[in-house]
């Protein structure tokens, strides 16, 4: 057999391993686990870090204010140095809509060694502790919750004995680029962190979705959250590792009625979302970067190349192996497209999307070595522990 045929065999072997041995990552039926209403509803404080979020607050904050929760609940929105009137808008929305009590406060500039979001979260948790809550709901300013979201999260945590329950909010898929990139983003995340493994005790796999994390307050204090992860750019995964590393029981799954309202209409918006943290995910390690690029090429690019190469050159073995690998690839992607209510033919564009992610990952590394590092909301974090650079 030719070299391209053997490469296609390697790709097919990789796909068969992913299909059968990677925690069934491709299944989308990991939703909130079995739950029943507790005899007593515990108190909850909701912490919302927000920086320049006036554009999304009207579509998200009212859903938190309107939570139908039988116990005591209160919201702390931490305005992290916004320049667009985020804090004032939040107060106006609370006056207009009523509902749960809302406190708006500001933490001041983050000191060296802190990312801005986690500094805001720390301030919110400090304010919340004065209320002595049993649980903290950490949620982003762009997340819209169904009216029973909080009670369902608490019921799941109480029933299952979880220290942290997290739902991956359904991201917006309206523009062309969102339809192409967003489902693949969640698909790749689940491939790295299979949800079924996360929820099992004794496994090392740990992850959370930062837009919606219900955390036991006692667990947060014991794990020193957020102080222990203060420099983390990928704060949700770092939080989950800290909790699980300390013996906590965590759960992560796909959301049914928790949605992100943040738009990513252009490719460059999605590019920034991915590239700002991609190299941090690889621990800024050039060897891991090289391995990731090679792995993406082998798994996602080789099948279509082998299929076309084999058909064009009359090499039936190469074409057959490449085609079979491609079928496994598209078959594992189809459930995620179904979850996002997208047409199944988009599965055939996954190699192109994977190539975009490959370029985004490389760009993330390039930006890191140029001294830019991860950038978000006007702040740049050149390296772990660096002082945020405003601009």
Secondary structure, 3 states (H helix, E strand, C coil): CCHHHHHHHHHHHHHHHHHHHCCCCCCCCCCCCCCCCCCCCCCEEEEEEECCCHHHHHHHHHHHHCCCCCCCEEEEEEECCCCCCHHHHHHHHHHHHCCCEEEEECCCCCCCCCCHHHHHHHHHHHHHHCCCCCEEEEECCCEEECCCHHHHHHHHHHHHCCCEEEEEEECCCCCHHHHHHHHHHHHHHHHHCCHHHHCCCCCCCCCCCCCEEEEEHHHHHHCCCCHHHCCCCCHHHHHHHHHHHCCCCEEEEEEEEEEECCCCCCHHHHHHHHHHHHHHHCCCCHHHHHHHHHHHHHHHHHHHHHHHHHHHHCCHHHHHHHHHHHHHHHHHHHHHHHHCCCCHHHHHHHHHHHHHHHHHHHHHHHHHHCCCCEEECCEEECCCCCCCEEC
